Every structure is written in C-alpha cells, then in structure tokens.
Amino acid sequence: MDRLLAFINGLVDEKQKDKTSELFTGFEQEVTQEYEANWLVRRIAQLENGDSVSVLAEVNGRIVANGEITRGHYIETRHHGELGLTVMSVYRGMGIGGEVVRTLLREAKRIGLKSVDVEFLSTNQAATRTYQKAGFKEVGRIPGKVYRKGKLFDSVIMARRI
Ligand SMILES: CC(C)(COP(=O)(O)OP(=O)(O)OC[C@H]1O[C@@H](n2cnc3c(N)ncnc32)[C@H](O)[C@@H]1OP(=O)(O)O)[C@@H](O)C(=O)NCCC(=O)NCCS
C-alpha cells in the first residue's frame, strides 16, 4: 500500500512540477491512504472477476511502473480492453514500458480479450514508439480532447488485435 501510494504521488508531483509533462489525464492532486486503499479494493475485485489485468514493475522494492488493461463494460464490448501505463520519469527509456506492454498483452490474451486500445497526448513520442513496437497502429485522433493550462491538446488512439 505504502509503495503504491509513493508511486501515484510521485506522478502527481511530476505533473505539478513539469509543465511539459506528457502524463495524460488524472494525477491532479496527492491522494490519501484511504483513497488508495479504496482504489486497491476495486482493482483487486476487477482482477478476481477477470475484468482487468495488471502489471507492476519494481526496482529494488520500489514500484516504478504500473500498467493495466481493463475489459469493456458492455456485453458487446467485453472482448475489448483499454490500456493504461505509466513509468516513473527517472526510469523511462530503459525498456521497462515495452516489457510491461508485452506482459499485459499476454495476460489480456489469457483472459480472452480480442483487441485493445490506448489513448495518449498526440505529442508523446515515447508512447507512440512504445506502442508501435508492440504492434499497435494509430486509428484516430481527437482534436482538443485535453484542456490543460488554458490550451487544448489532441489525443491519439492506437489499437491492435490480440
Ligand atoms: C510512454 C512510456 C510508458 C514508455 O515507457 P518507457 O519505459 O519509457 O519505454 P521504453 O524504454 O520501453 O522504450 C520503448 C521505445 O520507445 C522509445 N522511446 C522512449 N522514450 C522516447 C522518447 N522520449 N522519444 C522517442 N522515443 C522514445 C525507445 O527508444 C524504445 O524504442 P526503440 O527500442 O526503438 O529504441 C513512458 O515514457 C511513460 O510512462 N510516459 C508517461 C506516461 C505516458 O505517456 N503513458 C502512455 C499513455 S497510456
């Protein structure tokens, strides 16, 4: 719990300090132990129900990356997953993100998912490259999806079959 809390609040800190941060939505303010505990309870229930798969990366006992693929909510979208992934800034560019994506895709296949998508800021070169390498292709952009500090930014969506 404490290590998860340190991870999420490290990202909040990054987003507050780095105006050029590529972090997507969320991470606006520090989360409390109670909030994180509730998040963990929901996440464990999702994992137990086969509604998501999750991969954490650790370095010397410190959580440095967290990724998940969450199953669609509707009967007709339950074969499709949405991916989210964040690596702590000092550990980026070392191959951790790519490894987490490969593991997530294997796990998603195991629970029967057939396709997956991921959405991020269109300026995010690291994410574009990471997902291209993992077999994703761009399927669209949403102009002005993110409103940040008075400006609108486009998002890009990449997807692949599993
Ligand atoms: C996107 C992200 C997950 C990638 O993880 P990572 O551990 O940094 O990526 P890797 O080290 O595995 O690199 C994967 C590929 O991307 C390339 N890459 C990494 N950083 C890059 C950068 N800043 N610019 C261009 N390419 C980059 C790597 O060179 C590698 O390609 P290569 O093998 O052809 O050289 C990570 O940078 C991150 O958490 N960013 C902030 C959050 C985010 O954007 N999440 C994605 C939205 S879900």
The ligand as an SDF file (V2000), in Angstrom:
LIG
                    3D

 48 50  0  0  0  0  0  0  0  0999 V2000
    5.2800    6.0090  -22.6910 C   0  0  0  0  0  0  0  0  0  0  0  0
    6.0550    5.2110  -21.6530 C   0  0  0  0  0  0  0  0  0  0  0  0
    5.0940    4.2580  -20.9430 C   0  0  0  0  0  0  0  0  0  0  0  0
    7.1550    4.3970  -22.3480 C   0  0  0  0  0  0  0  0  0  0  0  0
    7.8460    3.6220  -21.3840 O   0  0  0  0  0  0  0  0  0  0  0  0
    9.4410    3.5780  -21.3930 P   0  0  0  0  0  0  0  0  0  0  0  0
    9.8670    2.6290  -20.3430 O   0  0  0  0  0  0  0  0  0  0  0  0
    9.9770    4.9560  -21.3160 O   0  0  0  0  0  0  0  0  0  0  0  0
    9.6970    2.9870  -22.8650 O   0  0  0  0  0  0  0  0  0  0  0  0
   10.8710    2.0250  -23.3370 P   0  0  0  0  0  0  0  0  0  0  0  0
   12.1210    2.3590  -22.6190 O   0  0  0  0  0  0  0  0  0  0  0  0
   10.3710    0.6050  -23.2120 O   0  0  0  0  0  0  0  0  0  0  0  0
   11.0260    2.4260  -24.8540 O   0  0  0  0  0  0  0  0  0  0  0  0
   10.1770    1.9140  -25.8610 C   0  0  0  0  0  0  0  0  0  0  0  0
   10.5530    2.5690  -27.1860 C   0  0  0  0  0  0  0  0  0  0  0  0
   10.2200    3.9630  -27.1260 O   0  0  0  0  0  0  0  0  0  0  0  0
   11.3970    4.7140  -27.4350 C   0  0  0  0  0  0  0  0  0  0  0  0
   11.3880    5.9190  -26.6340 N   0  0  0  0  0  0  0  0  0  0  0  0
   11.4940    6.0050  -25.2840 C   0  0  0  0  0  0  0  0  0  0  0  0
   11.4670    7.2980  -24.8990 N   0  0  0  0  0  0  0  0  0  0  0  0
   11.3810    8.0160  -26.0470 C   0  0  0  0  0  0  0  0  0  0  0  0
   11.3120    9.4050  -26.3270 C   0  0  0  0  0  0  0  0  0  0  0  0
   11.3270   10.3100  -25.3290 N   0  0  0  0  0  0  0  0  0  0  0  0
   11.1960    9.8010  -27.6270 N   0  0  0  0  0  0  0  0  0  0  0  0
   11.1540    8.8860  -28.6280 C   0  0  0  0  0  0  0  0  0  0  0  0
   11.2030    7.5470  -28.4320 N   0  0  0  0  0  0  0  0  0  0  0  0
   11.3230    7.1260  -27.1500 C   0  0  0  0  0  0  0  0  0  0  0  0
   12.5380    3.8400  -27.0430 C   0  0  0  0  0  0  0  0  0  0  0  0
   13.7200    4.2440  -27.7200 O   0  0  0  0  0  0  0  0  0  0  0  0
   12.0460    2.4840  -27.4870 C   0  0  0  0  0  0  0  0  0  0  0  0
   12.1530    2.2990  -28.8810 O   0  0  0  0  0  0  0  0  0  0  0  0
   13.4570    1.5780  -29.5150 P   0  0  0  0  0  0  0  0  0  0  0  0
   13.5390    0.2450  -28.8630 O   0  0  0  0  0  0  0  0  0  0  0  0
   13.1350    1.5500  -30.9520 O   0  0  0  0  0  0  0  0  0  0  0  0
   14.6330    2.4220  -29.1750 O   0  0  0  0  0  0  0  0  0  0  0  0
    6.7250    6.1430  -20.5800 C   0  0  0  0  0  0  0  0  0  0  0  0
    7.5750    7.0360  -21.2460 O   0  0  0  0  0  0  0  0  0  0  0  0
    5.7380    6.9120  -19.7150 C   0  0  0  0  0  0  0  0  0  0  0  0
    5.2910    6.4200  -18.6820 O   0  0  0  0  0  0  0  0  0  0  0  0
    5.3880    8.1550  -20.0930 N   0  0  0  0  0  0  0  0  0  0  0  0
    4.4520    8.9520  -19.3220 C   0  0  0  0  0  0  0  0  0  0  0  0
    3.0650    8.3480  -19.2620 C   0  0  0  0  0  0  0  0  0  0  0  0
    2.5400    8.0080  -20.6360 C   0  0  0  0  0  0  0  0  0  0  0  0
    2.7800    8.7150  -21.5770 O   0  0  0  0  0  0  0  0  0  0  0  0
    1.7900    6.8960  -20.7280 N   0  0  0  0  0  0  0  0  0  0  0  0
    1.3000    6.4380  -22.0380 C   0  0  0  0  0  0  0  0  0  0  0  0
   -0.1420    6.6200  -22.1530 C   0  0  0  0  0  0  0  0  0  0  0  0
   -1.0200    5.1710  -21.6530 S   0  0  0  0  0  0  0  0  0  0  0  0
  1  2  1  0
  2  3  1  0
  2  4  1  0
  2 36  1  0
  4  5  1  0
  5  6  1  0
  6  7  2  0
  6  8  1  0
  6  9  1  0
  9 10  1  0
 10 11  2  0
 10 12  1  0
 10 13  1  0
 13 14  1  0
 14 15  1  0
 15 16  1  0
 15 30  1  0
 16 17  1  0
 17 18  1  0
 17 28  1  0
 18 19  1  0
 18 27  1  0
 19 20  2  0
 20 21  1  0
 21 22  1  0
 21 27  2  0
 22 23  1  0
 22 24  2  0
 24 25  1  0
 25 26  2  0
 26 27  1  0
 28 29  1  0
 28 30  1  0
 30 31  1  0
 31 32  1  0
 32 33  2  0
 32 34  1  0
 32 35  1  0
 36 37  1  0
 36 38  1  0
 38 39  2  0
 38 40  1  0
 40 41  1  0
 41 42  1  0
 42 43  1  0
 43 44  2  0
 43 45  1  0
 45 46  1  0
 46 47  1  0
 47 48  1  0
M  END
$$$$
